[in-house]
Amino acid sequence: MMPFAGSRLDRASEHRTDAEWVKARLLDPQSLILPIWNLQPLVTGSDDELRAAFLPSTDYEILAGPHAVCVFLGLDEGRAIFALDISSADQVPPGLGEFRDLRAAAPLLKQNDIAILGQAKALIDWHQRHGFCPRCGARTQLVDAGYRRLCAQCGADHFPRTDPVVIMLAFDGDQCLVGRGRNFSHQTYSTLAGFIEPGETIEEAVRREILEESGIRIGRVTYQMTQPWPFPSSLMIGCFAEALTREIVIDTNELEDARWLHRDTARLLLAGEIIDGMRIPPPIAIAHHLIKAWVNEKTAL
């Protein structure tokens, strides 16, 4: 299962517009709250057994600061789960756990916890960015259990967004194309990626991004897999792209380097080796799984 996907929660979206139902679930002592502070979820345990720290809903009054954002995430075997932004709290009660950066903590968490924490972080981040209406500038208010913000001034509705991103592995025979972004760690090489622009298909975005960043022209494009990526709120659309040319001309505004990588070398990198000063992204990232699928020839091309 892809990291950040496969949540065990029933999102129960049919109940989001029922304010009384949501309020009753929040007051139910069987319900749970996931505190998030400065976009860092609360976790507990050691690095060998890290897990999300869900607290009883009876702690809501203690944790919630003024105008705290509380979002209904879903039902876990009938028990309601909420995410609560406590960034505005004067202090956090000690002994609850530790607030950790989700990207760093994800490799240490169980699959189900990663998916729930990713959903929670993406929603809380969206609320932090949309406190005011982009249409008229007035303050917006949270409705529908956190899945809509309403502007009382102009009546505009605003919904949590997911930005589509193409992430693709270009290949030619037994060689695949990888690059190192300017914001990457020095050793990491990954598949190329970019946001889909208005009026573009997935295939067009794949061809444009690869050409812009590496100068490589692409023919056939096929879809492989997707991954929710809550940094802050993207859907990574994984594709394979058949290269028509080989000469690399990088866009230095985007990449520091790009190179062709042989399948045998990619196989060693997947095993965690560092070769010629390079490594590939860890299994938390869809790029790792695209390279792995290509190495194992599990592609539609």
Residue pairs with C-beta under 8 A, 6 or more apart in sequence:
1 111
2 225
2 226
2 227
2 286
2 289
3 106
3 111
3 114
3 227
3 283
3 284
3 285
4 106
4 114
4 115
4 118
4 227
4 228
4 229
4 230
5 115
5 226
5 227
5 228
6 111
6 112
6 115
7 74
7 112
7 115
7 116
7 119
8 76
8 112
8 115
8 116
9 73
9 74
9 75
9 76
9 81
9 115
9 116
9 119
10 74
10 75
10 76
11 73
11 74
12 72
12 74
12 75
13 147
15 21
15 22
15 72
15 145
16 22
16 72
16 144
16 145
16 146
16 147
17 144
17 145
22 72
22 145
25 31
25 72
25 80
25 82
26 57
26 60
26 70
26 80
26 82
27 57
28 57
28 80
29 56
29 57
29 58
30 57
30 79
30 80
31 56
31 57
31 79
31 80
31 81
31 82
32 54
32 55
32 56
32 57
32 76
32 79
32 80
32 81
32 82
33 54
33 55
33 56
33 57
33 59
33 60
33 63
33 70
33 81
33 82
33 83
33 84
34 41
34 42
34 52
34 53
34 54
34 55
34 73
34 81
34 82
34 83
34 84
34 116
34 117
34 120
35 41
35 42
35 53
35 55
35 63
35 84
35 86
35 92
35 96
35 99
36 42
36 83
36 84
36 85
36 86
36 87
36 99
36 120
36 121
36 124
37 85
37 86
37 87
37 89
37 92
37 99
38 87
38 99
39 87
39 102
39 121
39 124
39 125
39 128
40 99
40 100
40 101
40 102
41 52
41 53
41 99
41 100
41 102
41 105
41 117
41 120
41 121
42 52
42 53
42 55
42 96
42 97
42 98
42 99
43 50
43 51
43 52
43 53
43 97
43 98
43 99
43 100
43 105
43 109
44 50
44 51
44 52
44 53
44 96
44 97
44 98
45 51
47 108
50 100
50 105
50 108
50 109
51 109
51 110
51 113
52 109
52 113
52 116
52 117
53 96
53 97
54 81
55 63
55 96
57 80
57 82
60 70
60 84
62 93
63 84
63 86
63 89
63 92
63 93
64 70
64 84
64 86
64 89
65 86
65 87
65 88
65 89
65 90
66 88
67 88
68 84
68 85
68 86
68 88
68 89
69 84
69 85
69 124
69 127
69 128
69 142
69 146
70 82
70 83
70 84
70 85
70 146
71 82
71 83
71 84
71 120
71 123
71 124
71 127
71 142
71 145
71 146
71 147
72 80
72 81
72 82
72 145
72 146
73 81
73 82
73 83
73 116
73 119
73 120
73 123
74 80
74 81
75 81
81 116
83 119
83 120
83 123
83 124
83 146
85 124
85 127
85 128
86 92
87 128
92 99
102 117
102 118
102 121
102 230
102 231
103 231
103 284
105 117
106 114
106 117
106 118
106 284
107 282
107 283
107 284
109 117
115 228
118 228
118 229
118 230
119 228
119 230
121 230
121 232
122 160
122 162
122 228
122 230
122 232
122 233
123 146
123 147
123 160
125 230
125 232
125 233
126 160
126 161
126 232
126 233
127 142
127 146
127 149
129 232
130 140
130 149
130 158
131 139
131 140
132 138
132 139
132 140
133 139
133 140
133 151
133 153
133 154
133 156
133 158
134 158
135 151
135 154
135 156
136 151
136 153
136 154
136 156
138 151
138 152
138 153
138 154
139 151
139 152
140 149
140 150
140 151
140 152
140 158
141 149
141 150
141 152
142 148
142 149
143 149
143 150
147 159
147 160
148 157
148 158
148 159
149 157
149 158
149 159
150 156
150 157
150 158
151 157
151 158
160 233
161 233
162 228
162 233
162 234
162 235
163 195
163 233
163 234
163 235
164 195
164 196
164 202
164 234
164 235
164 237
165 193
165 194
165 195
165 196
165 229
165 234
165 235
165 236
165 237
166 193
166 194
166 195
166 196
166 202
166 205
166 206
166 209
166 237
166 239
167 191
167 192
167 193
167 236
167 237
167 238
167 239
167 286
167 287
167 290
168 191
168 192
168 193
168 206
168 209
168 210
168 221
168 238
168 239
168 240
168 241
168 290
169 176
169 177
169 191
169 238
169 239
169 240
169 241
169 287
169 290
169 291
169 294
170 176
170 177
170 192
170 210
170 214
170 216
170 218
170 240
170 241
170 242
170 243
171 177
171 240
171 241
171 242
171 243
171 294
171 301
172 242
172 243
172 246
172 260
174 262
174 263
174 264
175 260
175 261
175 262
175 263
176 260
176 261
176 263
176 266
176 291
176 294
177 191
177 192
177 210
177 214
177 216
177 243
177 248
177 258
177 259
177 260
177 261
178 189
178 190
178 191
178 258
178 259
178 261
178 280
178 291
179 189
179 190
179 191
179 192
179 213
179 214
179 250
179 255
179 257
179 258
179 259
180 186
180 188
180 189
180 190
180 255
180 256
180 257
180 258
180 278
181 190
181 254
181 255
181 256
182 253
182 254
182 255
182 256
184 190
184 256
186 277
187 274
187 277
187 278
187 279
188 278
188 279
188 280
188 281
189 257
189 259
189 261
189 278
189 279
189 280
190 280
190 281
190 285
190 287
191 287
191 290
191 291
192 209
192 210
192 213
192 214
192 258
193 209
193 236
193 287
194 205
194 208
194 209
194 212
194 213
195 205
196 202
196 205
196 237
197 205
197 208
200 208
202 221
202 223
202 237
202 239
203 221
203 239
206 218
206 221
206 239
206 241
207 217
207 218
207 221
207 241
210 216
210 218
210 241
211 217
211 218
212 251
212 254
213 250
213 251
213 254
213 255
213 258
214 248
214 249
214 250
214 251
214 255
214 258
215 245
215 247
215 248
215 249
215 250
216 243
216 244
216 245
216 246
216 247
216 248
217 243
217 244
217 245
218 241
218 242
218 243
218 244
219 241
219 242
219 243
219 244
220 241
220 242
220 301
221 239
221 240
221 241
221 242
222 239
222 240
222 299
222 300
222 301
223 237
223 238
223 239
223 300
224 238
224 239
224 240
224 290
224 293
224 299
224 300
225 238
225 286
225 289
225 290
225 293
226 235
226 236
226 237
226 238
226 286
227 235
227 236
227 238
227 285
227 286
227 289
228 234
228 235
228 236
229 235
229 236
229 286
236 286
238 286
238 289
238 290
240 290
240 294
240 299
240 300
240 301
242 301
246 260
248 258
248 259
248 260
250 256
250 257
250 258
261 269
263 294
263 295
265 275
266 280
266 291
266 294
266 295
267 295
268 275
269 275
269 278
269 279
269 280
269 291
270 280
270 288
270 291
270 292
270 295
272 279
273 279
280 287
280 288
280 291
281 287
281 288
282 288
283 289
293 299
